[in-house]
Amino acid sequence: MTRLNLAVGPLAEPAPGGVFSTGRTGARPGPILAVSSVGTFLALVAFTLPLADLPTIVTVLGAGPAESAWILSSMSVGLAAALLIAGRLADDYGRRRMFLIGCAVLALGSFAALLPSAPVFIAGRIVAGIGGAAITLASLGLIAAGHQEPARRAAATGVWGAVLGAGIAAGPLLAGVAHLIGAWWSAYLVVGVAAVAAAIMAWVSLAESRVPERQRVDLVGGVIFVAAMVVSLTGLVWLRLAAQPYQPILVIIGGALLFVVFVIIELRVAQPMLDPRLFRGPRFTGQVVAGFTTGIGIIALCSVSITFLISGLGFTALAAAGTLALWSGTSVLTALLARPLAQRVGGGTQLAIGLLGVAAGQALMIPAHSFATIAPGLFLAGIASGVLNAGLGREAVASVPAGRGGFGSGVNNTARYLGSAIGVTITGILLLHGSAPSDPSGDQLTGGWTAAATVTAVLSALGGLTVLILDRAELRRLRAAVPRAGRTVG
């Protein structure tokens, strides 16, 4: 398969590697990394904004229990539903174009928060999730196309992984500041304006890139996949609220059946949206498992941590956001420092080390009665998350055919946000179990946190061990292939 090269020039002409360019100023790696990082940062800031100020939003919008649950989960629905198809479209129709569209959609969804309506706010969050998906996948595809040499690509994806942590840290802090000045909506206004600015940066400084031969889009498979994601996530959100779990469980089963239909379709079409046969490769499967485990483990636990810190330990919104930054902020620095690790260990090993380190950090948070008891675990989990994030971006690109970086990122991030949606449901139920709705605090909430941290630590450890086993299988496969290749050449 032809290796992807990014063309330079004002006209749409074939590049040496078969890629077309319609950009204005060429494909310098510096602007590509800078603009892609800004876009990814904004998508993660938007994703985490409600975490630090949910009570204020619920009160101002007059949201009921169901709407409150959707306020937290709605952007996950948009992200998870759009990630896979957005990555495919970015590769085939232009990553710069998809980045610009994503910025516009993210801005539109963010500006919806300025209207005093819970349904409009929720719809805006879903729209923002779709925009965030387009930005995130186009960003990693641009980075992969603009950094062909493996060492440069590893360094660039390490920076991209650091940006993930930076966005997660900045979102709650921005929301906390907006709460202090008495204008919670201003945080969403800032994100919307910044998304417009990022689009202008991309328009001015980036060249277009896409794969040389556009493939036919599997529309039927894409629609079935989106339906499966939306139905499954709707059932998960409903499960958090239902007094009797039977109806939401039936909805979740319906989503699972749609996934089965999707797999059957993909096995039969000539150009599938996601070829299930890719999962025969241990490397591809390993990065998907790592992404899913990241979501269901540390992201899920940290998503409910601010609720626990505020309601259980009496923190202010800004203090809770600052405490969470021990995890997310540390992950930023570690992801940058972990870039040389790519020269010393394999990608699967790096993912396994990160997940096992995250599990150890989560275990240190059991139990948590004060800042002093939760801080060491957050710090350790942050170090491990930095190693993990740097490896996830690298493996998402390296585990798929050359030139399909957007698709690889789409699969990995779909797994991550599906895992986070499931994980937030699990940790939310565990955290609030036995607590009075009118007073979710005290020993009952602390006991719920202990259960949530224990479960997510176990899930992170199991994920790390699974990735390690798959990494060993990939190494055995490569060693077995070398003698065969030698015999063929001879």
N, C-alpha and C positions, 0 to 999 in steps of 0.2 A: 504493500500500500504506500502511496506517495506521502512523504512527510510534509506536514503543513508548513508553509512559509507565508509570511505576511508581506503583501505587495506594497509598493510605495508609488504614488503618482496621482495626478489629478483626474485621470480617466479610468474607466472600468476596463482594464486589460488583464489578460492572464498573467499571473505571477509565475516565477520559476517553479514553484511547488504546485501550481494549478489553482491558486486562490485568487479571487478577484479583489481589487481595491478600488474604492470610490472615495477615499478619504482626502482631506485637504492638505495635511502637512506631513504625511508619512507615518511610519510605524516605529518610532523611537521607543525603546522599552521604558524609559523614565516616565513620559506622559501616560503610557498605557497603565503602568502600575499605580501611578498617582490617582488618575481618574477612576480606575476600577476600585481602588481602596476607598475613595470617598463615597462612591455609590454603595458599596457593601456596608460601610460604616453607617450610612443613613438608613439602610434597610434594617439593620439590627437595632439601631436607636428606635425606629418606629415600632419594631416588634416588642421592645421591652418597656415602652412608655407607660402603659397602664399599671405596671407592677407596683410602683411606689405610691400611686395616688388613686387606687381603685375606690376607696370609700367616698372621696370627694366627687368623683365622676358619677358614681351610682346615685349619690344624693342630688347632685345638680340636675341630672337627666331624669330623675324619678324612676330609675330602673328597678324592676322586680327581680326575684331570685333567678328566673330563667335568663333575663336580659343581662344580669350581672355575670352569669357564667359565660354567656356569649361574648361579652366585652373582652374577657380574657382569652377566649378561644378563637374568636372570629378571624384574626389575622393568620393563625395557624391553618385554618381551613383554606383561606386564599392561597397561602404559600404552598401547602401540601398538594392542593389540587392542580396548581399551575406549574410546579417546578419541572416535572418531566417533559411536558410538551413545550415549555418555554426554552429549555435547553436544546431540544431538537430544532425548533424554529430558529434559534440564534445561530446554530451551526449552518443551517441550510440557507437562511435568508439574510444573514448579516448580524454579527454580534454588536457592532456599533449601533445599528438600527434598533435592535432589541433593547439595548441599554437606554437609548433615547426614549423609546416607548415606555419602558419601565419607569423612568424618572417622571414622565408625565402622569402615568397612572398612580404612582406613589404620591405625587403632589396632590392629585385630585382626591384620593382617599384621605389624605391628611387634612385637607381643607374642610372635609365633611364634618370634622370635629367642631368646627365653628358654629354649627347649627345646633340649637338646644333640643335635640331629639335622640332618644336612645336607639330606635330602629335605624335612623340615619347614621348615627355614630357606628353601629355594628356593621351596616352595609359599607360604610367608608373603610372600616378596618379590613373587611374581606377584599375590597378593591385595593387597598394598600398592600395586602398580602400578595395579590397577583402582580402588582408593580414591583414589590420587593423580590419576588421570584425571578422576574425578567432581569432585573438589575444584577442580582447575585450570580445567576448563571452566565449572563453575557460577560460579566466581569472576569470570572475564572476562565472562560473561553478566550477572552482577549489576552489575558496573561499567558495562557498556554501557547497561543499563536505567536505572541511577541517575544517569547523566551524559549528558543528552540534547544539551546545547549542544556543538558540535564542539570548541571550545577547551578546555572542561572535560574532555571525553572524552579528548582528546589528552594533557592533563596527567595524568589518572588512569591511562591506559594506559602513560604513561611511568613512573609510580611502579610499576605492575605489572611492567613490564619490568625495573626496578631490583631488584625483589624476586626475580626469577629469578636474577640474579647473586648476590644475597645468600645465597640458599639453596644455590647451588652452592659458594659460598665456605665457608659454615658447616658443611656436612656433613662434609667431610674433617677440618676443625678439631675438631669434636665427636668424631669417631672417634679422632683423635690423642690428645685429652685422655683419652678412655675407655681407650685403650691404655696411657697413662702410669700410670693408677691401677690397672691390672691387671684391669679389668672391661670388656672390649670390648662386652659385651651391654648395658651401662648406656646407651649411646647410643641403642639401639633402644627401651629403656624410656622414655627421655626423650621421644622422638618420639611414642610411643604415648600417653603421658600428655598431652602438649601437644595432640595431635589431639582427645582428649576435651575438653580445655579450649576448643579452637577451636569445637567443636560447641556447647558451652554458650554461648559468646559469640554464635554465629550464632542460636541459638534465642531468646536474650533480645533481641537488638538489631536483627535484620533482618526486613523484610517479605517476603512471598512475591511472586514475579513470574514470569509466563510469558506466552507469546504468546496473543492473544485467542481464536484458533480452533485447538484441538488437532487436529493432523493424524494420520492413521492411520499407525502405525509399520510400516515395511517390515521385518517380522520375517525373511522369507526372505533379503532382501538383507543385513540385519544379520548373520545367522548365516553366510552365505557370506563376507562381508567379514572377520569375526572368524577364520573358518577359514583364509582366505587369509593373513592376517597371522601367525597362529600357525604355520602350516606353513612360510611363508617364513622367519620368524625362527628356527624350529627348525633349518632347513637351514643358515642362516648360522652359528649357534652350532656346529653339528656340523662345518661346514667348517673351523673353527679347530682342530679336534682330529683330523680324519680323516687317516690316512696316505695314503689314496687318495681323491681328491676326487669320484669318480664318484657314489657314493651320495648325499652331501649335495647335489650339483649337481642330481641327479634330483628330490630333495625340493624344492629351490628352484624348479625348473621346474614342479613340481606346484603350488606356491603361486602362481606367475605365471599358470598356467592357471585357477586359482580366481579370480584377479583379473579375468581375461577374462570368466569366467562372471558375475561380479558386475556388470561393466559392461553386459553383454547384458541382465541382469535389470533394472538400473536404467533402461535406455533404454525398457523395455516397461511398467513399472508406472506407475500414475497419480501416486502420491506416493512418489518414490524416497528412499532414505536419503541418497544423494549423486547428484544429477543430473549426469551427465557433461557435459551441455551448458553447465554453469557454466564449464567450462574454455575456452569460446569467448571469455570475457571476459579481456582481458590483465591487468586488475588482480587478479582472482581467481587466475589462473594464476601471476602474479608472486609473490604472497604465499606460495603453495604451494611454488614453486621456492625462495624464500628460506628457508622453514622447513626444507625438505629439505637444502639446502646448509649451513645452520647445523649440522644434525645430523651430516652426513657429513664436515664440515670441522672447525671449531674444537672442537665438543663431543667428537667422536671423538678428536682429537689430545690434548685435555686429559684425557680419560678414561684414556688410557694413560700420561700424563706422570708420574703419581706412581710407577708401576711403574718407569719409566726413571730417575727421580730417586733412588729408593731402591736399586734393583739396579744401575743403571749408574753413578751419580755418588756413591753412598754416603750419601745424605741419611737422616736419621731420618724416621719417619712424620710427626711433627709439623712438622719443617722442610720436608718435601715439601708438606704441606698448606698451610703458610704461603706457600711459593713459588707454588703454584697460585693463591693468593688475590691475587697481583699481577694476574692476569687477571680472576678473578671479582669481586674487590673493586673494582677499577678500573671494571668494567662497571656496578656499582651507582651510583657517583657520576656516571658519564657519562650513564647513562640518565636520571637526575634532571636533570642540566644540559641534556640534549638536548631537553627538553620544548618550549622555544620554537622548536626547529627545525621543528616541525610547522606553524608559522605562515609559514615562509619557503620550504620545499621540499615537493614532493609526496611521498606515502608511498612510491611506487616508487623515487623518487630516493634517499630516505633509506635504504631497504633496500640499494640498489646501493652507496651510499657505505660503509655498514657492512660489507658483504661484501668489497668491494675493500680496505678498511682491515684487515680480518681477514686477508686473503691476504698483505698486506704484513707484518703481524706474524708470521705463520707463516713467511714467508720469512726474517725476521730470526733465527729460531731454528735456522737451518741454517748450520753445525753447532752443537751444544751440548756443551761440555766442562766447563762450570762454571756456577755461579749467574750470574756476570757475563755469560756468553754467551747465556743463555736469558732473563734478566730483561727486557731491552729489548723483545724480541719479545712476551713475555707482556703487558707493559704496553701496548704499541701495540694488540695484539689485544683487550685489555680495553677500551680507549677505543672501538674500533670496534664491539665487541660490545654496549656500552651503547647506542650509536646504533642498532644493529640490533635489539636487544630492544625498545627503545621504539617502533620502527616496526612490529615484527611484531604486537604487541598491537593497535596502531591499525589496521593494514591487515586483520587477521583479522576485525575487526568491520565495517569500512567496505566490504569487498569483497563482502558478502553482503546479501540483502534485509533491510530494517529489521526489528528484533525477533528476528533469528536469530544473535545474537552468540555464543551457546553453540555453535551449529553451525559458525560460521566459525572459532572457536577450536579446535573439534574437528578440523576439516580441517587447520588449520595445525600443530597439535601432533602429529597423526598423522604428517604429513610429517616433522616434526622428529625424532620418536623412531624412525620407520622409517629415516630417514637416519642417525641415530646408531647404530642396530643394525648397519647395513651398514658404516658408517665404523669402528666399533670392531673389526669383523671384519677389515677391510682393514688398519687401523693395527696391530692385534695381530699379524697375520701378518707384516707388514713389520718390526715392532719385534723380534720373536723369530727372524726368519729367520737361519739360520746359527749361532744361539746354542745351546750345549749346554743341555739342559733342567736339568741339575744345577747349572749355573753360568751363568745368563743375565746376564752382565755384561761389562764391558771394552769393547774396541774393536768387537766384533761388535754389541753392543747399541747403542753409539753410532752405528754405521753404520746400524742398523735405524731409529733415531730420525731420522737425516737423511733416509732414504727416506720415512718416514711423514710428516714435516713437509713435504717437497717435494710429495708426492702431494696432501695435504690443502690446501696452499697453491694448487696448480693448480686443484683442485676448487672452492675458495672463489672464486677469480678468475673461473672460467668461470660460476659461479652468479651472481656480481655483474654480469657482462656480459650474461647472459641476462635478468636482472631489468631492467637498464637498457634493453635492446631492447624488452621488454614494456611498460615505462613509456612509452617514446616512442610505441608503438603505441596505448596507452590515450589519450594526449594527442591523437593524430591522430583517434581515434574521437570524442572529445568535441568537437573543433573541427568535425568534419564534421556532428555532430548539431545544433549550434547553428543553422546556416542552415536546416536542415530544420524545426526547431522554430519558427523565426521565420516561415517560409512557411506553416506550418500555422495559427499564430495569426492571421497576416494574412488 
